[in-house]
Amino acid sequence: MTPEEVGRRVVALLTPVEATASVSGGQAHARATVDVPPAAWADTLRAVRDDAELDCDFFDWLSAVDELADGFDVVVHLWSTRHRHGVLLRTRVPRATPTVASVVDIFPGAAWHERETHEMFGVDFTGHRGLAPLLLPPEFEGHPLRKEFVLASRAAKPWPGAKEPGESEAGGGRRAVRPPGVPAPGEWGVVPAPAGPVTVGDGAPARA
């Protein structure tokens, strides 16, 4: 099935639930992308897995995207090992209450992905029985992949980097380094002969 056909099939399975399909990427990387409401999240993944035409039996990955005031997009990629096509499913949850159903009962491999997304974005997955910290220490506060999260290193010390040499607050810029074998700017061309006669051996003037 082409990405367009995959998208139309997913939308047809969800009727009368409102869903929109589009195609992301291009050429061999093109994927059907289907946006569904949060209430239909788990049912959509189950339908895409169990439908004979789609047969997306392989869970690839799940994560989120911070859309600031618009909330968070929870995104999952599924793949059909038999038909060799994939689909991106996406749902948007509000920033004030970022909650969506867990899909671990449908795809057990989603367990760690939901834990990481919960930890990094603060999205809650109802029905997940172990949303414990996965990457950060238990005492860590905040969600590092939210766009409003301030990096501690930037708050403690200004970033010294610059796009061009000399723009850094630290000053000085980067020191130019010549490639091996390339002379300095004042060493190009023929070296001029010294003024006056040149002596050799016992001090007698050398012949021109």
C-alpha positions in Angstrom: 0.0 0.0 0.0 1.2 3.5 -0.7 1.3 6.1 2.1 -1.8 7.7 0.8 -3.6 4.4 0.8 -2.5 3.6 4.3 -3.7 6.9 5.6 -7.1 6.5 3.9 -7.4 3.0 5.4 -6.7 4.2 8.9 -9.3 7.0 8.6 -11.9 4.6 7.3 -11.3 2.2 10.3 -11.9 5.1 12.7 -15.2 6.3 11.2 -17.2 8.0 12.7 -14.3 9.2 14.9 -12.8 12.4 13.3 -9.3 11.8 12.0 -7.1 13.5 9.3 -4.5 11.9 7.2 -1.4 13.4 5.5 1.9 12.2 4.1 5.2 13.2 5.7 8.7 12.7 4.3 9.3 11.9 0.7 10.2 9.1 -1.7 11.3 6.0 0.2 10.9 7.8 3.5 7.3 8.8 3.0 4.9 7.8 5.7 1.2 8.2 6.3 0.6 10.5 9.2 -2.8 10.3 10.9 -4.0 12.7 13.6 -6.6 11.2 16.0 -8.3 12.6 19.1 -6.8 11.5 22.5 -10.0 9.5 23.4 -9.4 7.3 20.3 -5.6 6.8 20.9 -5.5 3.2 22.2 -8.4 2.1 19.9 -6.5 3.4 16.9 -3.4 1.5 17.6 -5.3 -1.7 18.2 -7.3 -1.2 14.9 -4.1 -0.6 12.9 -2.5 -3.7 14.4 -5.5 -6.0 13.9 -6.7 -4.9 10.5 -5.7 -7.4 7.8 -4.9 -4.7 5.2 -2.7 -2.7 7.5 -1.3 -5.4 9.8 1.1 -3.1 11.6 2.3 -5.7 14.0 5.7 -4.1 14.9 6.0 -1.3 17.4 8.9 1.0 16.4 9.0 4.0 18.8 6.9 6.5 20.8 7.7 10.0 21.9 6.3 13.5 22.1 6.8 17.0 20.7 6.3 20.2 22.8 4.0 22.5 20.9 4.1 25.1 23.6 0.6 26.7 24.2 -1.0 24.1 21.8 0.0 21.3 24.1 2.0 18.1 23.4 1.9 15.9 20.3 2.3 12.2 21.3 3.6 10.3 18.3 4.0 6.6 17.6 5.5 4.8 14.6 4.2 1.3 13.7 5.4 -1.0 10.9 4.0 -4.0 9.1 6.5 -6.8 8.8 4.3 -8.5 6.2 3.3 -5.6 4.0 6.4 -3.5 4.5 4.7 -0.2 5.1 4.5 2.1 8.1 2.3 4.7 9.7 2.8 7.6 12.1 -0.1 8.1 14.5 -0.3 11.4 16.4 -2.6 12.8 19.0 -2.4 16.2 20.8 -3.0 16.5 24.6 -3.5 19.9 26.4 -0.6 21.4 28.3 -2.5 21.8 31.5 -3.6 18.1 31.6 -1.2 16.1 29.3 -2.9 12.7 29.7 -3.5 9.9 27.2 -4.2 6.2 27.5 -1.3 3.7 27.8 -0.8 1.3 24.9 1.4 -1.2 26.8 -1.4 -3.8 26.7 -1.5 -3.5 22.9 2.3 -3.2 22.3 4.3 -4.3 25.4 7.4 -2.8 23.8 5.9 0.7 24.5 6.5 0.4 28.2 10.0 2.0 28.2 9.0 4.6 25.6 6.1 5.8 27.7 8.3 6.0 30.8 10.8 8.1 28.9 8.1 10.4 27.5 6.5 10.8 30.9 9.9 11.6 32.4 11.1 14.0 29.7 7.8 15.8 28.8 5.5 15.1 31.8 2.9 13.3 29.8 0.9 10.8 31.9 -0.1 7.5 30.4 -3.2 6.2 32.2 -3.1 2.4 32.7 0.7 2.2 32.8 1.7 0.5 36.0 5.3 1.6 36.2 6.0 5.2 35.2 9.1 5.3 37.4 12.2 7.4 36.4 14.1 5.8 33.6 17.0 8.1 32.8 17.1 10.7 35.5 17.8 10.4 39.3 14.6 10.2 41.5 15.3 13.6 43.1 15.4 15.4 39.7 12.8 18.1 39.3 11.2 19.1 36.0 11.0 17.7 32.5 14.1 18.4 30.5 12.6 18.2 27.0 9.9 20.8 27.6 10.8 24.0 25.8 10.4 26.2 28.9 12.9 24.0 30.9 16.1 26.1 31.6 19.4 24.3 31.4 21.2 24.7 34.7 24.6 25.2 33.0 23.2 28.1 30.9 21.7 29.7 34.0 25.0 29.4 36.0 27.3 30.6 33.3 26.7 32.4 30.0 27.3 30.3 26.9 30.7 31.4 25.5 30.1 30.2 22.0 29.8 32.4 18.9 29.0 32.0 15.2 32.0 34.1 14.2 35.4 34.5 15.8 35.5 37.5 18.1 31.7 37.5 18.9 32.2 35.6 22.1 31.6 37.4 25.4 34.9 35.8 26.6 36.7 37.6 23.7 39.5 36.5 21.6 37.7 34.2 19.3 39.4 31.2 17.8 43.1 31.2 16.9 43.7 30.6 13.3 45.6 27.4 12.6 47.5 27.0 9.4 47.5 23.6 7.6 50.8 21.7 7.7 53.4 23.0 5.3 51.7 26.4 4.7 53.9 29.4 5.5 52.8 32.4 7.6 51.5 35.4 5.6 54.9 37.2 5.8 56.8 34.2 4.5 55.3 33.9 1.0 57.3 34.4 -2.2 61.1 34.8 -2.8 63.1 35.7 0.3 65.0 38.9 -0.5 68.9 38.7 -0.5 70.6 40.3 2.4 72.2 43.7 1.8 76.0 43.9 1.3 78.6 41.3 0.4 78.2 37.7 1.7 81.4 36.1 3.1 82.1 32.4 2.9 84.9 30.3 4.3 87.8 32.6 5.6 85.9 35.8 5.1 86.6 36.4 1.4 83.7 38.0 -0.5 81.6 35.4 -2.4 81.3 35.7 -6.1 77.9 36.7 -7.5 
